[in-house]
Amino acid sequence: MSARETPPSEAELAAAMPALLARAYAPYSKFTVAAVVIDEDGRAHLGVNVENAAYPSGACAEQTAIGAMVTAGGRRIARVLLAAGSNAVVQPCGACRQRIAEFADETCEIVTVQDGRPTRRTPFWSLLPESFGPGDLG
């Protein structure tokens, strides 16, 4: 995306999430997850879960989206949109909460998407209060 393009709106991103879910690789659990990380410049970074036959080697959707953000030069997360193929209300797992905390700004939100629409907003820091972060390393 060039600097002159207008970033997609949250509604546009949410509407595109069912198609993004179809890209997930979840042959073992059949539980697909898609994530969109919005960075400090409003840019959207996409991710899906990628399972592996050696179960601990898989990657969560949030993890792949954060990797895409960092690769594109983003350093702060303003918002994370999450959708599950089961249409369940999903929140980040514990490991992904820690990954998000590394980059989350003070107002970061987790937005649950169901049927291509945002349905619930959760302030990120309510999910991981008193977390360990870069400031704890002195």
N, C-alpha and C positions, 0 to 999 in steps of 0.2 A: 504494500500500500504506500503510495507516495504521500508526502507531507500535505499535499493539497486536497487529497480525498477526505471526505467526511467519514469518520468511523461509523460502522453500522450501529443502529440503535439497539438497546437491550431487547426490545420486542422483535426486531429482525433476527438477532442472534438466537433468541429463544425459539422462534419459528423454524430456524434451520437445524435445531438440535435433533429432531427425529432422524433426519438424513445423516447427521454426524454419528448418531448411535449405531447406524448400520455399518459403520467403518470399524467399530470395536472388534477386537479379536478375543473372544471368550468361549472357545470350544469346550472347555471343561466345566466351568460353573454355569454357563449360559446366562450370566448376569452382566449385561453390557452397561457401561457407564460412559457418558460424554461430559467433558468439562470445557468451559471457555473461561480463560483468565483475561481480565481486562486490566491493562497496565496503566501507569501514571499518565500516559498520553492518550488514553482512550482506545488504544489498539487492542484488537481481539486476537488471542492465541488459543488455538484449538488443541484438544487432546482427547484420546480415548483410552480405555483400559486395554492392555496387551498381556494376555496370559501366556504361561509357558508350562510345558509338561513338568518341569522341575518347579513346582508351585512357588517357592519363595522368589523365583527369578522374574516373576511378572511385574508389570508396572501399572499403577493406578492412573486413571484419566487425569487427575489433578497433576500428578507427577509429570506426565508427558506434556501437558499444557504449560506448566512452569518451565520445563526445559525449552519449549518453543519460545517462550517469552524471553528467557535469558539469552538464547541464541540470537534473537532479533534485537537484543540490546536493552530490553526492558529490565528494570530493577525494582519496581514497586508494584504491588498488586492492590488495585482499588476494589475489585469485585470478582467473584467467581460464580459462574452459572453452572449448575449441575443437573444432569438428567439421567435417569436409569431406564433401560429398556423395559423393565417391569412396570414402569410408570409410578414406582414407589417414590415417596419423599426420601431423598438421600441426603446425607451429610458426609463430609470428609471423614475418612478413617483417622485413627490417632496419628499414624505416621504422616499422613497428608496434612493434618492440622499443623504438625511441626514444620513441614515443608512450606506451607502457606505462611506461617509465622515468620519465617526467615525474610519474607518479602512484603508482608502485609502492611499497608499504611494504617493510620489510626482509625479510619472510618471504613475499613474493608468490610464488605458484606458477602455472605453466602446466599445465593439466590437459587431456590429450587425451581426447576422447570418441569411441568407436567403437561402432556398433550401440546407441546410447543408454546406454552404460556408460562410466564413467571407466576408462581403461586405462593411462595413464602420467602421472606427475607429474615436472615439471622445475622446480627452483628458478629463478625468473626471472633472478636476477642472474648465474647461470652462463651465460645466453645473451647477456648484454651486460655483461661485466666492464669496469671502468674507463670507464664511459660518461660522456658530457658531460651535465650536468644543471644545474638551477637554481643549485646551489652554485658552479658554475664561473663564474657571471656576477658574482661579487663581491658 
